[in-house]
Amino acid sequence: MIDCPALHHQSDSYPDRFKGRVPLRVRMLRTVGPDFCFLAPNIEPAQRGVEYPAWTNSHGAVCRAVDGKADLGLKPDEFEVTAWLERDGDGWREVDAGSMPIAKLMLNGTAMSPDNKRAGERLLSECEVAEVFSQEGDFEAIRSAERWLRERGMKTGAGCVGCPTAIAMDGDTFVGSSKWRNLYPETIYTLPGCITGERRNGPVVVWLRPGTVTR
């Protein structure tokens, strides 16, 4: 267990969503490096999909930990917590977050056919995280994602519980207002990307194929 300030004191600004817990390990949703590489030439980027030990200060700011010390600051939309430290009497105990990458979680939904699931897995294997939205409030994150896409010449299909949301270029007509479960696998293969995550409470992740226009 890494000794960090959040284990000893949590300020009034400590995130409510942490519920008094302290991140122990995090998994990266995107690859990030130091903001000013020339000032930190020896700090390696944190790679998308890789799990790292976490260090948290008293205000809830999370860093990747190396050798028990803060190494690289992480923004809330750049990672998900995979394990927590939770109070246990006078000490702390490790609690598995029970999480998995947001994309994989969405593809475990029961509302889609096996063919649509396989099509989604193939699509996501060819996409990258373009943006993560974690605004608080009912449907605020998904609305922000849809607005971000519209500003870049894209649109979305209808939401479907337990499924991703299809993304299409603005001029395409084959998606329309269709839900993921109603799309043909052949259509899913050709999409420029999709949205995964919790539509009501966030966060949601926009996945796009490399080279997709995002002006």
C-alpha positions in Angstrom: 0.0 0.0 0.0 1.3 3.4 -1.0 1.4 6.0 1.7 -0.3 9.1 0.4 -1.8 12.3 1.9 -5.4 11.2 1.3 -4.9 8.3 3.8 -4.2 10.8 6.5 -6.5 13.8 5.7 -9.3 14.6 3.2 -10.2 18.2 2.7 -13.7 19.6 2.1 -12.9 19.5 -1.7 -12.2 15.8 -1.7 -14.5 14.3 -4.5 -17.8 13.1 -3.2 -17.8 10.3 -5.9 -14.8 8.7 -4.0 -17.1 8.2 -1.0 -14.2 8.6 1.4 -12.2 5.9 -0.4 -8.7 6.4 -1.8 -7.7 5.1 -5.3 -5.2 2.3 -5.1 -4.9 1.3 -8.7 -6.1 3.0 -11.9 -6.4 2.0 -15.6 -5.7 4.5 -18.3 -8.5 5.4 -20.8 -6.0 7.2 -23.0 -2.2 7.7 -23.2 -1.0 10.8 -21.4 2.4 12.3 -20.7 3.7 15.3 -18.8 2.3 18.7 -19.9 5.8 20.1 -20.4 8.0 17.2 -21.6 11.1 19.4 -21.6 10.8 19.9 -17.9 10.3 16.2 -17.2 12.3 14.3 -19.8 12.6 11.2 -17.6 8.9 10.7 -17.0 7.4 8.0 -19.3 3.8 8.4 -20.6 1.0 6.5 -18.9 -0.2 4.1 -21.6 -3.9 3.6 -22.5 -5.2 0.3 -21.1 -2.4 -0.2 -18.7 -3.0 -0.3 -14.9 -0.8 1.7 -12.5 -0.5 2.2 -8.8 -2.1 5.5 -7.7 -1.1 8.3 -5.3 -3.8 10.8 -4.1 -3.5 14.1 -2.3 -5.8 15.4 0.4 -7.9 17.2 -2.2 -8.5 14.1 -4.4 -6.0 14.8 -7.2 -4.7 11.5 -8.5 -1.2 10.7 -9.8 0.4 7.7 -11.2 2.8 6.3 -8.6 6.3 5.1 -9.2 8.4 3.7 -6.3 5.7 4.9 -4.0 5.8 8.5 -5.0 3.7 10.8 -7.3 5.1 10.6 -10.8 2.5 11.9 -13.3 -0.7 13.9 -12.6 -3.9 12.4 -14.1 -7.1 14.2 -15.0 -10.4 12.6 -13.9 -11.4 11.8 -17.5 -8.1 10.0 -18.3 -8.5 7.0 -16.0 -10.8 4.7 -14.2 -10.2 3.3 -10.7 -9.8 -0.5 -10.6 -9.1 -0.9 -6.9 -9.8 1.3 -3.8 -8.6 1.6 -0.3 -11.6 1.7 2.1 -11.6 2.5 5.8 -11.6 -0.6 8.0 -11.7 0.4 11.7 -8.4 2.3 12.3 -6.9 1.1 9.1 -7.6 0.5 5.4 -8.4 -2.5 3.3 -8.2 -3.1 -0.4 -11.5 -3.3 -2.3 -11.8 -4.3 -5.9 -13.7 -1.7 -7.9 -15.3 -4.5 -9.9 -14.8 -2.4 -13.0 -13.6 -3.2 -16.5 -12.8 -0.9 -19.4 -16.0 1.1 -20.2 -16.0 -0.3 -23.8 -15.9 -3.9 -22.7 -18.6 -3.3 -20.1 -21.0 -1.9 -22.7 -20.3 -4.9 -24.9 -21.5 -7.2 -22.2 -25.0 -5.8 -22.4 -27.8 -8.3 -23.0 -29.7 -6.1 -25.4 -27.6 -6.9 -28.4 -27.2 -10.0 -30.6 -24.0 -12.0 -30.6 -23.3 -10.8 -34.1 -23.7 -7.1 -33.0 -21.4 -7.8 -30.1 -18.7 -9.2 -32.4 -19.2 -6.3 -34.7 -18.7 -3.9 -31.8 -15.6 -5.6 -30.6 -14.1 -5.4 -34.1 -15.0 -1.7 -34.4 -13.5 -0.8 -31.0 -10.4 -2.7 -31.8 -9.8 -0.3 -34.7 -10.8 2.9 -32.7 -9.0 5.2 -30.2 -10.3 7.2 -27.4 -11.1 10.6 -28.8 -12.6 12.3 -25.8 -14.1 11.4 -22.4 -17.0 13.3 -20.9 -17.7 13.2 -17.1 -20.1 16.1 -16.5 -22.3 15.7 -13.5 -26.1 15.7 -13.7 -28.7 13.5 -15.5 -27.6 12.9 -19.1 -25.2 15.9 -19.0 -22.2 13.8 -20.1 -23.9 12.2 -23.1 -25.3 15.5 -24.2 -21.9 17.1 -24.1 -20.5 14.2 -26.1 -23.3 14.6 -28.8 -22.7 18.3 -28.9 -18.9 17.8 -29.3 -19.6 15.4 -32.2 -22.0 17.8 -33.9 -19.4 20.5 -33.9 -17.2 18.2 -35.8 -19.6 17.1 -38.5 -20.9 13.9 -36.9 -24.1 12.6 -35.4 -25.3 9.8 -33.2 -27.9 7.0 -33.4 -30.5 6.5 -30.6 -29.4 5.4 -27.1 -29.9 1.8 -26.2 -29.6 0.4 -22.6 -26.6 -1.9 -22.3 -25.3 -1.1 -25.8 -22.9 1.5 -27.3 -24.3 4.4 -29.3 -23.5 4.5 -33.0 -21.6 7.5 -34.5 -22.0 8.5 -38.2 -20.8 11.3 -40.4 -23.5 14.0 -40.7 -24.4 13.1 -44.3 -24.8 9.4 -43.8 -28.3 8.1 -43.7 -27.9 4.5 -42.8 -27.8 5.1 -39.0 -30.5 7.7 -38.6 -32.1 7.3 -35.2 -31.4 3.6 -35.0 -30.5 1.9 -31.8 -27.3 -0.3 -31.7 -29.3 -3.5 -31.4 -31.2 -2.7 -34.6 -28.2 -2.1 -36.8 -26.8 -4.7 -39.1 -23.4 -6.0 -38.2 -22.2 -4.9 -41.7 -23.3 -1.4 -40.8 -21.5 -1.4 -37.5 -18.2 -2.5 -39.3 -18.4 0.7 -41.4 -19.0 3.2 -38.6 -16.4 5.9 -37.8 -16.8 5.2 -34.1 -19.2 4.8 -31.2 -20.0 6.1 -27.7 -19.7 3.8 -24.6 -20.4 4.5 -21.0 -23.2 5.3 -18.6 -25.6 7.6 -20.5 -27.5 8.9 -17.4 -24.7 9.5 -14.9 -21.5 9.4 -17.1 -18.8 9.2 -17.8 -19.1 8.4 -21.5 -16.2 7.8 -23.9 -16.2 8.8 -27.6 -14.3 6.2 -29.7 -13.2 7.2 -33.3 -11.2 5.6 -36.0 -7.7 7.2 -36.4 -7.9 9.9 -39.0 -11.6 10.7 -38.5 -12.1 14.4 -39.1 -12.4 16.3 -35.8 -12.2 19.9 -36.8 
